[in-house]
Amino acid sequence: MMEPIDVAILTMNSDGMLKECINSVYMNVPVNNLIIVDGFSTDSTQSIVEGFQQQYGNIIFIQQKGTRASARQKAIQLVKSNWFMFVDSDVILSKNWLAQAEKLVRDNVGAIWGIEIWSVLREKSILALFERVTLKIFARRGGTHDMLIRRETIEDIKIPFQLHTYEDAYIKSWIEKKGFSVLGVYQPYCIHFRADSVWTARKHIELVVSDLKFVSRRPAILLPYLFYSAVIVYQITLNKFKRPA
């Protein structure tokens, strides 16, 4: 069995799902240190973290201003275990996450990413297609929702500060350039509880605009991204009709 590992979570006003997220980490991963890099949250994030610190006593809590890139860089600098995880603050890990991932570890494997499943997806046919599309996107783009990483593959990484998005793509590319495989898998996985603010037309347009530059350089993922867009529009429409008059 793998020794206890460090787990890194980036936070910024994440109290909506943070408690459930951290609970799922401690339930499904033997944690050496839980490293939380916070962007000076103004909600109850810090008090939630303090509660877990009282319970487990192994949390490293850092606050800094910057980008996701600088936050991930800081977390990497604090990692001590041979393997570690990045976990998004709005996901719930599947049961026995690390035990499932351990089965996939080989000498040439540098990282393992468990597929993210959006919590709003209910229809089996859409879910099955979503999973296939998501793995195709990961193969091109990367992702750090629930990623197990061999520390030696990125201990010398310098993530460009300006990458507030697509820093995960940079990490994946870096590991692969070191000659290691980055696996995207169905098991283990995580459930991604996107905030209600995501399911609005305005936010969707913002996300599309932010992705245009990346997609324009990788036309092979245009269709998968269009599928994502269709799912989001469907969910926005569904939410609109569900609202009380």
Buried (B, 14 or more C-beta within 10 A) or exposed (E): EBEBBBBBBBBBBBBBBBBBBBEBBBEBBBBBBBBBBBBEBEBBBBEBBEEBBEEEEBBBBEEEEBBBBBBBBBBBEBBEBEBBBBBBBBBBBBEBBBBBBBEBBEEEBBBBBBBBBBBBBEEEEBEEBBBEBBBBBBBBBBBBBBBBBBBEBBEEBEBEEEBEBBBBBBBBEBBBEBEBEBBBBEEBBBBBBBEEEBBBEEBBEEBBEEBEEBBEEEEEBEEBBEBBBEBBEEBBEEEEEEEEE
